Amino acid sequence: MNTSFPNLAYAHDQLLKFLDTTPPSQPTALFALGNKLWMLHDFTTDHQALKEVIRKFKGQGSQLVTASPDDEKGYKHKSTFTHAGG
C-alpha cells in the first residue's frame, strides 16, 4: 500500500527469492494489499504455482492512507477481503 513502482519491483524480486529458499514442504499462501486484501493463492507447497501467480499479478493502485478512521464519524468495520479468482 502506498508503494512506489521501484519498491514494488524490489518486493516482487525478493518474494521470488524467498520462494527459492523456503523448504518445499513449507505451505505458503500469497496475499496482496491495495484498496482491498487479495488472496492470490491459498496455502500450497507448489512453489512453481506461487511463482506463476507472482509473475501474472499486475497489482492495483491504492489511495494514500493519511489518517486513521474516526469512530465518531460513523466508521464501521467492513471486511474488504476478496479472492483474486472471483
C-alpha positions in Angstrom: 0.0 0.0 0.0 1.3 3.5 -0.9 4.4 1.9 -2.5 6.3 3.3 -5.4 7.0 1.2 -8.5 10.7 0.6 -7.8 9.8 -0.7 -4.4 7.1 -2.9 -5.8 9.6 -4.4 -8.3 12.1 -5.0 -5.4 9.4 -6.7 -3.3 8.5 -8.9 -6.3 12.1 -10.0 -6.8 12.5 -10.6 -3.0 9.3 -12.7 -2.9 10.6 -14.9 -5.8 14.0 -15.3 -3.9 12.1 -16.2 -0.7 10.2 -19.0 -2.5 13.6 -20.3 -3.8 14.9 -20.6 -0.2 11.7 -21.8 1.5 11.7 -25.6 2.1 9.4 -27.4 -0.4 7.4 -28.9 2.4 6.5 -25.4 3.8 2.9 -24.4 2.9 2.8 -20.8 1.7 0.0 -18.5 0.7 0.1 -15.2 -1.3 -1.8 -12.1 -0.5 -1.7 -8.6 -1.9 -2.9 -5.4 -0.3 -4.2 -2.5 -2.3 -7.7 -1.0 -1.9 -8.6 -4.5 -0.8 -6.9 -7.5 0.6 -6.5 -10.0 -2.3 -5.8 -13.7 -1.8 -3.6 -14.5 -4.8 -3.1 -18.2 -3.9 -4.2 -20.3 -1.0 -1.7 -22.3 1.0 0.2 -24.7 -1.1 3.6 -26.4 -1.2 3.7 -25.9 -5.0 6.2 -23.1 -5.3 6.1 -23.1 -9.1 2.4 -22.3 -8.9 3.1 -19.5 -6.5 5.8 -18.1 -8.7 3.4 -18.1 -11.7 0.8 -16.2 -9.7 3.5 -13.6 -8.8 4.6 -13.2 -12.4 1.0 -12.7 -13.6 -0.2 -10.4 -10.8 -0.1 -6.8 -12.0 -1.2 -5.2 -8.8 -3.8 -2.5 -8.1 -3.3 1.1 -7.1 -4.5 2.3 -3.8 -5.3 5.7 -2.3 -2.9 7.2 0.2 -3.8 6.4 3.7 -3.2 9.6 5.7 -5.2 9.1 8.8 -7.0 6.5 11.0 -10.7 6.1 10.7 -12.6 8.2 13.2 -15.3 6.2 15.1 -17.2 9.4 15.9 -17.8 10.0 12.2 -19.7 6.8 11.7 -16.9 4.5 10.6 -18.0 0.8 10.7 -15.6 -2.1 10.3 -16.2 -3.7 6.9 -14.1 -6.6 5.6 -12.5 -6.0 2.2 -11.1 -9.4 1.8 -11.5 -10.6 -1.8 -10.3 -13.7 -3.5 -8.4 -12.8 -6.7 -10.0 -15.7 -8.6 -13.5 -14.4 -8.3 
